[in-house]
Amino acid sequence: MTTGPVGQSAEEREQHNLWNGFLTTLQQVINLGQLLEPDNKNMLGPMDRVQQQFSEIVRQSGSFSFQQHEQNIFCNNQRLRCDGSTFMRHMQFLKLLGARKIGGIQFKGAMTAGQWNQFLLAVSRYARESPTPYEDCCRQIEQRGLNGIVELTPIESAMTMKRAKAVRLERRMFAVRTFAKCMALLREYIRHLDNAAHRGYFHLKLGRVLQDLVTVCLENGWKYFGLTNTKHFDEYLYNHSVNVAVVSLALGVKAGLSRSHLQELGMAALLHDLGKAFLPPELLKKSGQFSEAERKQLLQHPALGVRALLRVKQYNEALLKRIMVICEHHEAVKGGNQHFYSRVIAVAETFDALTSDRPHRKAFLPDAAVKMMIDMGGKRLDRDIVALFVQSLGLFPCGTCVRLNTGELAIVFHPAMDPKTWMLPIVRIIRDEKGLPYRSPRQVDLSEPPKSGEPRWIEQTVDPVPLGINVSGYLYTEPSSGEGTMVRAKA
C-alpha cells in the first residue's frame, strides 16, 4: 500500500523504530559508562545491543548521524518521530549530551567492539568542573584513535544546522511536544497517586505543561493536533483524557473564559475519567457484551476517581470543581444544575469517544460524530454547548479526510468563519483525482470563488486509514501556494 509524502510507510516506521531503539540503548551505555568499565558484566548486554542495532543501521544506510535542535532529534537529516512514551527518554538523552555541550554525533561507518569501548570511555567520562567539556570529549576521541570514524558536533553548530533551519517547527512543534508531554505526565501522575511526594511533584509538572496547553489553545494551536487522528488505543485512557482537555479548552476559549478558568477547566478535563485507571484493564478492553456485574463495576469509575482525588489533603475550590466534573460529566444536560465545566467536558468527551476505535466498535467519521452529537443536544448533551462546538470546530472538524467534487482528496484544516459557509471549510488538498499525492499540500478556502476552474465542495468524508494517510503529518506541513507539484506514487 502506498502512502502520501508525509505519511509513514511500513519501512519508514521500521527505520524510525530502529533509530529510537539505538538512541535509547546509547543513552543507557553512556549512563552506565560513567560508573562501570566496558568489560563489566553489567555492561555486556547493553554494549552488545548497541553494537547490533548500530550494525543494522549501517547495513541499511552506510553511516549514521544525529543532531539535536530545539528539543528535537534529527537522524540522518530526518526528524525522529516520537510519541508520548519516547518523548521523556529523548529529553533525558538531550540533557545527557547537553551537559557535555554535544549537539550531535556522526558515525561515519561500521565500528568494532574495541572502537565502541573507546567511544564509550571518551564520551561517558568527562570532568564535570571543566569549562570546556565539548573540547575535552573531542580530545578523547582523537587520543583514542577514533578520528575519521566518529565526529562530535557542538550545540552551537546544531542550532544552526541547515536541515533544522529548513524545518518550520515553531508553534506547530511546540503544540505537538506539549501534547506528548501532557500525556506522559498524566500517566506518571496517575501511577504515583499512592505516593504523596511523587504525586505532588507530578501534579506540579502536569500543571505547568497544562499552562502551555492553554497557551496553545488560546493561539488556535489546537488545530495542529489533528484531533481526529491522534489516537493511541494502547494508551486510550491518557490519550482520550488529553484529547478531551484540548477540545474542552477550544470550547472554553470560544466561550470567552479567562486564562485561570481555562486552567481549571483543562485540569478537570484531564482527570474526568481518573477512576478508570483503577479498573481491571481487561474490563476496559472487553469487546463483547458486559455482564450485569461488569456493568456495575464499570459504573463505579466516578466513585473511584473521587476517592483518588480525596487523597489530596489540601481541599480547595479547584479540587471541588474536579470532583463535580467526575460525578456529573455523564449526565451534563443544561437545566440539570450541572456545572458549566461538566457540560463542556461532556461534549468534548462524547466527540473523542465517538471518533475513537473501541473494543466493541470502530470509530465514527468526524462529520457523522458531529451529526450524532447534534441529535443528542437537549437530551444527553447541553444544546448550547453542542452549538458552541460546531462554531469552534465546524461541521467537518480539523483533521477530517474528505473527497471533493473534483475527485481530489483533502484534509480539513480550519472551519469556515461564516456560519453560512460551514459546509465549505479551509482544506489542504493532498491527492489529485487519480489518487497521486502532491509533494506539499495545497491550501484552499472552499468558501472563496476560485481564480480559475470550477468551484470545489465536499462530496463525502472518507476514512484515511485504509488509504495510508497520516492526517497529523499533513496538518504539520507547510502548504504550497501554487498549483502543486505531482509526485507519482510507488507501485
For each residue, the residues with C-beta under 8 A, 3 or more apart:
1: 468
2: 9 468 489 490 491
3: 7 8 9 468 469 470
4: 7 430 431 437 468 469 470 473 474
5: 437 438 439 440 487
6: 470 473 474 476 477
7: 3 4 468 469 470 473 474
8: 3 12 13 16 81 470 473
9: 2 3 12 13 468
10: 13 14
11: 14 15
12: 8 9 15 16
13: 8 9 10 16 17
14: 10 11 17 18
15: 11 12 18 19 60
16: 8 12 13 19 20 75 80 81
17: 13 14 20 21
18: 14 15 21 22 53 56 57 60
19: 15 16 22 23 57 66 75 80
20: 16 17 23 24 80 82 86
21: 17 18 24 25 53
22: 18 19 25 26 50 53 54 57 64
23: 19 20 26 27 66 73 75 80 90 93
24: 20 21 27 28 86 89 93
25: 21 22 28 29 46 49 50 53
26: 22 23 29 30 50 93
27: 23 24 30 31 89 92 93 96
28: 24 25 31 32 46 50
29: 25 26 32 33 43 46 47 50 120 124
30: 26 27 33 34 96 120 123 124
31: 27 28 34 96 124
32: 28 29 35 36 42 43 46 124
33: 29 30 36 38 43 120 121 123 124 125
34: 30 31 124 125
35: 32
36: 32 33 40 42 43
37: 40 43
38: 33 43 47 116 117 120 121
39: 43 44 117
40: 36 37 43 44
41: 44
42: 32 36 45
43: 29 32 33 36 37 38 39 40 46 47
44: 39 40 41 47 48
45: 42 48 49
46: 25 28 29 32 43 49 50
47: 29 38 43 44 50 51 113 116 117 120
48: 44 45 51 52
49: 25 45 46 52 53
50: 22 25 26 28 29 46 47 53 54 116
51: 47 48 54 55 111 113 116
52: 48 49 55 56
53: 18 21 22 25 49 50 56 57
54: 22 50 51 57 58 64 107 111 116
55: 51 52 58 59 110
56: 18 52 53 59 60
57: 18 19 22 53 54 60 61 64
58: 54 55 61 62 63 64 107 109 110
59: 55 56
60: 15 18 56 57
61: 57 58 64 76
62: 58 109
63: 58 76 106 107 108 109
64: 22 54 57 58 61 75 76 106 107
65: 75 76 77 104 105 106 107
66: 19 23 73 74 75 76 80 104 105
67: 73 74 103 104 153 158 161 163 164
68: 71 72 73 74 94 97 98 103 104 155 158
69: 72 74 158 159 161 164 169
70: 159 164 169 173
71: 68 90 91 94 177
72: 68 69 79 80 164 169 173
73: 23 66 67 68 79 80 82 90 93 94
74: 66 67 68 69 77 78 79 80 104 161 163 164
75: 16 19 23 64 65 66 78 80
76: 61 63 64 65 66
77: 65 74 163
78: 74 75
79: 72 73 74 167
80: 16 19 20 23 66 72 73 74 75 90
81: 8 16
82: 20 73 86 87 90 180
83: 86 87 180 232
84: 87 180 181 183 184 187 232 235 238 239
85: 88 89 184 235
86: 20 24 82 83 89 90
87: 82 83 84 90 91 177 180 181 184
88: 85 91 92 184
89: 24 27 85 86 92 93
90: 23 71 73 80 82 86 87 93 94
91: 71 87 88 94 95
92: 27 88 89 95 96
93: 23 24 26 27 73 89 90 96 97
94: 68 71 73 90 91 97 98
95: 91 92 98 99
96: 27 30 31 92 93 99 100
97: 68 93 94 100 102 103
98: 68 94 95 101 102 155
99: 95 96 128 133
100: 96 97 123 126 133 134 137
101: 98 133 134 154 155
102: 97 98 105 123 134 137 152 153 154 155
103: 67 68 97 153 154 155 156 157 158 159
104: 65 66 67 68 74 152 153 157 158 161
105: 65 66 102 150 151 152 153
106: 63 64 65 150 151 152 153
107: 54 58 63 64 65 111 149 150
108: 63 148 149 150 151
109: 58 62 63 149
110: 55 58
111: 51 54 107 115 116 119 149 150
112: 115 116
113: 47 51 116 117
114: 117 118
115: 111 112 118 119 146 149
116: 38 47 50 51 54 111 112 113 119 120
117: 38 39 47 113 114 120 121
118: 114 115 121 122 144 145 146
119: 111 115 116 122 123 141 144 146 150
120: 29 30 33 38 47 116 117 123 124
121: 33 38 117 118 124 125 140 144
122: 118 119 125 137 140 141 143 144 146
123: 30 33 100 102 119 120 126 137 140 141 152
124: 29 30 31 32 33 34 120 121
125: 33 34 121 122 140
126: 100 123 130 133 136 137 140
127: 130 133 136
128: 99 133
129:
130: 126 127 133 136
131:
132: 135 136
133: 99 100 101 126 127 128 130 136 137
134: 100 101 102 137 138 152 154 155
135: 132 138 139
136: 126 127 130 132 133 139 140
137: 100 102 122 123 126 133 134 140 141 152
138: 134 135 141 142 152
139: 135 136 142 143
140: 121 122 123 125 126 136 137 143 144
141: 119 122 123 137 138 144 146 147 150 151 152
142: 138 139 146 147
143: 122 139 140
144: 118 119 121 122 140 141
145: 118
146: 115 118 119 122 141 142 149 150
147: 141 142 150
148: 108
149: 107 108 109 111 115 146
150: 105 106 107 108 111 119 141 146 147
151: 105 106 108 141
152: 102 104 105 106 123 134 137 138 141
153: 67 102 103 104 105 106 157 158
154: 101 102 103 134 157 158
155: 68 98 101 102 103 134 158 159
156: 103 159 160
157: 103 104 153 154 160 161
158: 67 68 69 103 104 153 154 155 161 164
159: 69 70 103 155 156 164
160: 156 157 165
161: 67 69 74 104 157 158 164 165
162: 165 166
163: 67 74 77 166 167
164: 67 69 70 72 74 158 159 161 167 169
165: 160 161 162
166: 162 163
167: 79 163 164
168: 172 478
169: 69 70 72 164 172 173 174
170: 173 174
171: 174 175 216 219 221 224
172: 168 169 175 176 221 224 476
173: 70 72 169 170 176 177 476
174: 169 170 171 177 178 212 216 221
175: 171 172 178 179 216 221 222 224 225
176: 172 173 179 180 224 225 476
177: 71 87 173 174 180 181
178: 174 175 181 182 209 212 213 216
179: 175 176 182 183 213 225 230 242 246
180: 82 83 84 87 176 177 183 184
181: 84 87 177 178 184 185 209 212
182: 178 179 185 186 206 209 210 213 242 245 270
183: 84 179 180 186 187 235 238 239 242
184: 84 85 87 88 180 181 187 188
185: 181 182 188 189 202 205 206 209
186: 182 183 189 190 206 238 241 242 270
187: 84 183 184 190 191 235 238
188: 184 185 191 192 202
189: 185 186 192 193 199 202 203 205 206
190: 186 187 193 238 274 277
191: 187 188
192: 188 189 195 198 199 201 202
193: 189 190 199 308 311
194: 199 311
195: 192 198 199
196: 199 200 311
197: 200 201
198: 192 195 201 202
199: 189 192 193 194 195 196 202 203 311 312
200: 196 197 203 204
201: 192 197 198 204 205
202: 185 188 189 192 198 199 205 206
203: 189 199 200 206 207
204: 200 201 207 208
205: 185 189 201 202 208 209
206: 182 185 186 189 202 203 209 210 267 270
207: 203 204 210 211 263 267
208: 204 205 211 212
209: 178 181 182 185 205 206 212 213
210: 182 206 207 213 214 245 263 266 267 270
211: 207 208 214 215 263
212: 174 178 181 208 209 215 216
213: 178 179 182 209 210 216 217 245 246 249 266
214: 210 211 217 218 249 259 262 263 266
215: 211 212 218 219 221
216: 171 174 175 178 212 213 219 221 222 224
217: 213 214 220 221 222 246 249 250 252 253 262
218: 214 215 253 259 262
219: 171 215 216
220: 217 223
221: 171 172 174 175 215 216 217 224
222: 175 216 217 225 227 246 247 249 250 398
223: 220 398 413 414 475
224: 171 172 175 176 216 221 475 476
225: 175 176 179 222 230 243 246 399 472 475
226: 229 230 398 399 471 472 475
227: 222 230 243 246 247 352 355 393 397 398 399
228: 355 366 397 398 399 400 471
229: 226 399 464 470 471 472
230: 179 225 226 227 239 243 472
231: 239 355 356 357 363
232: 83 84 235 236 238 239
233: 236 356 357
234:
235: 84 85 183 187 232 238 239
236: 232 233 239 240 284 356
237: 240 241 273 276 277 284
238: 84 183 186 187 190 232 235 241 242
239: 84 183 230 231 232 235 236 242 243
240: 236 237 243 244 273 349 352 353 356
241: 186 237 238 244 245 269 270 271 272 273
242: 179 182 183 186 238 239 245 246 270
243: 225 227 230 239 240 246 247 348 352
244: 240 241 247 248 269 270 272 273 345 348 349 352
245: 182 210 213 241 242 248 249 266 269 270 348
246: 179 213 217 222 225 227 242 243 249 250
247: 222 227 243 244 250 251 347 348 351 352 389 393
248: 244 245 251 252 265 266 269 341 344 345 348
249: 213 214 217 222 245 246 252 253 262 265 266 269
250: 217 222 246 247 253 254 392 393
251: 247 248 254 255 344 347 348 385 388 389 392
252: 217 248 249 255 257 261 262 265 266 344
253: 217 218 249 250 256 257 262 392
254: 250 251 388 391 392
255: 251 252 344 388
256: 253
257: 252 253 261 262 265
258: 261 262
259: 214 218 262 263
260: 263 264
261: 252 257 258 264 265
262: 214 217 218 249 252 253 257 258 259 265 266
263: 207 210 211 214 259 260 266 267
264: 260 261 267 268 318 321 341
265: 248 249 252 257 261 262 268 269 341 344 345
266: 210 213 214 245 248 249 252 262 263 269 270
267: 206 207 210 263 264 270 271 318 322
268: 264 265 271 272 321 322 325 341 345
269: 241 244 245 248 249 265 266 272 325 341 345 348
270: 182 186 206 210 241 242 244 245 266 267
271: 241 267 268 274 305 309 322 325 326
272: 241 244 268 269 305 325 326 329 345 349
273: 237 240 241 244 276 301 305 349
274: 190 271 277 304 305 308 309 326
275: 278 279 300 301 302 303 304 305 306 307 308 326
276: 237 273 279 284 301 304 305
277: 190 237 274 308
278: 275 301 304 308
279: 275 276 283 284 297 298 300 301 304
280: 283 284 297
281: 284 285
282: 285 286
283: 279 280 286 294 297 298
284: 236 237 276 279 280 281
285: 281 282 359
286: 282 283 290 294 359 360
287: 359 360
288: 360
289:
290: 286 294 295 298
291: 294 295
292: 295 296
293: 296 297
294: 283 286 290 291 297 298
295: 290 291 292 298 299
296: 292 293 299 300
297: 279 280 283 293 294 300
298: 279 283 290 294 295 301
299: 295 296 302
300: 275 279 296 297 303 304
301: 273 275 276 278 279 298 304 305
302: 275 299 305 306 326 327 330
303: 275 300 306 307
304: 274 275 276 278 279 300 301 307 308
305: 271 272 273 274 275 276 301 302 308 309 326
306: 275 302 303 309 310 323 326 327
307: 275 303 304 310 311
308: 193 274 275 277 278 304 305 311
309: 271 274 305 306 312 319 322 323 326
310: 306 307 323
311: 193 194 196 199 307 308
312: 199 309 315 319
313:
314: 319
315: 312 319 320
316: 319 320
317: 320 321
318: 264 267 321 322
319: 309 312 314 315 316 322 323
320: 315 316 317 323 324
321: 264 268 317 318 324 325 339 341
322: 267 268 271 309 318 319 325 326
323: 306 309 310 319 320 326 327
324: 320 321 327 328 338 339 341 342
325: 268 269 271 272 321 322 328 329 339 341 342 345
326: 271 272 274 275 302 305 306 309 322 323 329
327: 302 306 323 324
328: 324 325 331 332 338 339 342 346
329: 272 325 326 332 342 345 346 349
330: 302 346
331: 328 336 338 380
332: 328 329 336 338 342 343 345 346 347 381 382
333: 336 338 343 378 379 380 381 382
334: 338 343 382 383 384 385
335:
336: 331 332 333
337:
338: 324 328 331 332 333 334 342 343
339: 321 324 325 328 342 343
340: 343 344
341: 248 264 265 268 269 321 324 325 344 345
342: 324 325 328 329 332 338 339 345 346
343: 332 333 334 338 339 340 346 347 381 382 385
344: 248 251 252 255 265 340 341 347 348 385
345: 244 248 265 268 269 272 325 329 332 341 342 348 349
346: 328 329 330 332 342 343 349 350 380 381 382 385
347: 247 251 332 343 344 350 351 373 381 382 385 386 388 389
348: 243 244 245 247 248 251 269 344 345 351 352 389
349: 240 244 272 273 329 345 346 352 353
350: 346 347 353 354 369 373 376 380 381
351: 247 347 348 354 355 369 370 373 389 397
352: 227 240 243 244 247 348 349 355 356
353: 240 349 350 356 358
354: 350 351 363 364 368 369 372 373
355: 227 228 231 351 352 363 364 365 366 369
356: 231 233 236 240 352 353 363
357: 231 233 361 362 363
358: 353 361 363
359: 285 286 287
360: 286 287 288
361: 357 358
362: 357
363: 231 354 355 356 357 358
364: 354 355 368 369 372
365: 355 368 369 400 461 462 463
366: 228 355 369 370 396 397 399 400 461
367: 370 371 395 396 397 400 461
368: 354 364 365 371 372 461
369: 350 351 354 355 364 365 366 372 373
370: 351 366 367 373 374 389 390 393 395 396 397
371: 367 368 374 375
372: 354 364 368 369 375 376
373: 347 350 351 354 369 370 376 377 381 386 389
374: 370 371 377 386 390
375: 371 372 379
376: 350 372 373 379 380 381 386
377: 373 374 381 382 383 386 387
378: 333 381 382 383
379: 333 375 376
380: 331 333 346 350 376
381: 332 333 343 346 347 350 373 376 377 378 385 386
382: 332 333 334 343 346 347 377 378 385 386
383: 334 377 378 386 387
384: 334 387 388
385: 251 334 343 344 346 347 381 382 388 389
386: 347 373 374 376 377 381 382 383 389 390
387: 377 383 384 390 391
388: 251 254 255 347 384 385 391 392
389: 247 251 347 348 351 370 373 385 386 392 393
390: 370 374 386 387 393 394 395 422
391: 254 387 388 419
392: 250 251 253 254 388 389 415
393: 227 247 250 370 389 390 397 398 415
394: 390 397 398 412 414 415 416 422 425
395: 367 370 390 415 422 423
396: 366 367 370 400 402 412 415 423 425 458 461
397: 227 228 351 366 367 370 393 394 400 412 415
398: 222 223 226 227 228 393 394 412 413 414 415 475
399: 225 226 227 228 229 366 411 412 471 472 475
400: 228 365 366 367 396 397 411 412 461
401: 409 410 411 412 461 462 463 464 467 469 471
402: 396 409 410 411 412 427 458 459 460 461 462
403: 407 408 409 410 458 459 460 461 462
404: 407 408 409 410 427 429 456 457 458 459
405: 454 456 457 458 459
406: 433 454 456
407: 403 404 432 433 434
408: 403 404 429 431 432 433 456
409: 401 402 403 404 429 430 431 435 462 467 469
410: 401 402 403 404 427 428 429 430 444
411: 399 400 401 402 427 428 430 441 469 471 474 475
412: 394 396 397 398 399 400 401 402 415 425 426 427
413: 223 398 425 426 427 428 443 475
414: 223 394 398 425 426
415: 392 393 394 395 396 397 398 412 422 425 426
416: 394 419 421 422 423 424 425 426 445 446 447
417: 421
418: 421 422 447
419: 391 416 422
420:
421: 416 417 418 424 446 447
422: 390 394 395 415 416 418 419 425
423: 395 396 416 457 458
424: 416 421 445 446 447 457 458
425: 394 396 412 413 414 415 416 422 446 447 458
426: 412 413 414 415 416 443 444 445 446
427: 402 404 410 411 412 413 443 444 446 458
428: 410 411 413 441 442 443 444 474 475 479
429: 404 408 409 410 438 441 442 443 444 484
430: 4 409 410 411 437 438 441 469 474
431: 4 408 409 435 436 437 438
432: 407 408 435 436 438 486
433: 406 407 408
434: 407
435: 409 431 432 489
436: 431 432 486 487 488 489
437: 4 5 430 431 486 487 489
438: 5 429 430 431 432 441 442 480 484 485 486 487
439: 5 480 484 485 486 487
440: 5 477 478 479 480 484 485
441: 411 428 429 430 438 474 477 479 480 484
442: 428 429 438 479 480 482 483 484
443: 413 426 427 428 429 479 480 481
444: 410 426 427 428 429 456
445: 416 424 426 448
446: 416 421 424 425 426 427 455 456 457 458
447: 416 418 421 424 425
448: 445
449: 455
450: 453 454 455 456
451:
452:
453: 450
454: 405 406 450
455: 446 449 450
456: 404 405 406 408 444 446 450
457: 404 405 423 424 446
458: 396 402 403 404 405 423 424 425 427 446 461
459: 402 403 404 405
460: 402 403
461: 365 366 367 368 396 400 401 402 403 458
462: 365 401 402 403 409 467
463: 365 401 466 467
464: 229 401 467 469 470 471
465: 468 469
466: 463
467: 401 409 462 463 464
468: 1 2 3 4 7 9 465
469: 3 4 7 401 409 411 430 464 465 474
470: 3 4 6 7 8 229 464 473 474
471: 226 228 229 399 401 411 464 474 475
472: 225 226 229 230 399 475 476
473: 4 6 7 8 470 476 477
474: 4 6 7 411 428 430 441 469 470 471 477
475: 223 224 225 226 398 399 411 413 428 471 472
476: 6 172 173 176 224 472 473
477: 6 440 441 473 474
478: 168 440
479: 428 440 441 442 443
480: 438 439 440 441 442 443 483 484 485
481: 443
482: 442
483: 442 480
484: 429 438 439 440 441 442 480
485: 438 439 440 480
486: 432 436 437 438 439
487: 5 436 437 438 439
488: 436
489: 2 435 436 437
490: 2
491: 2
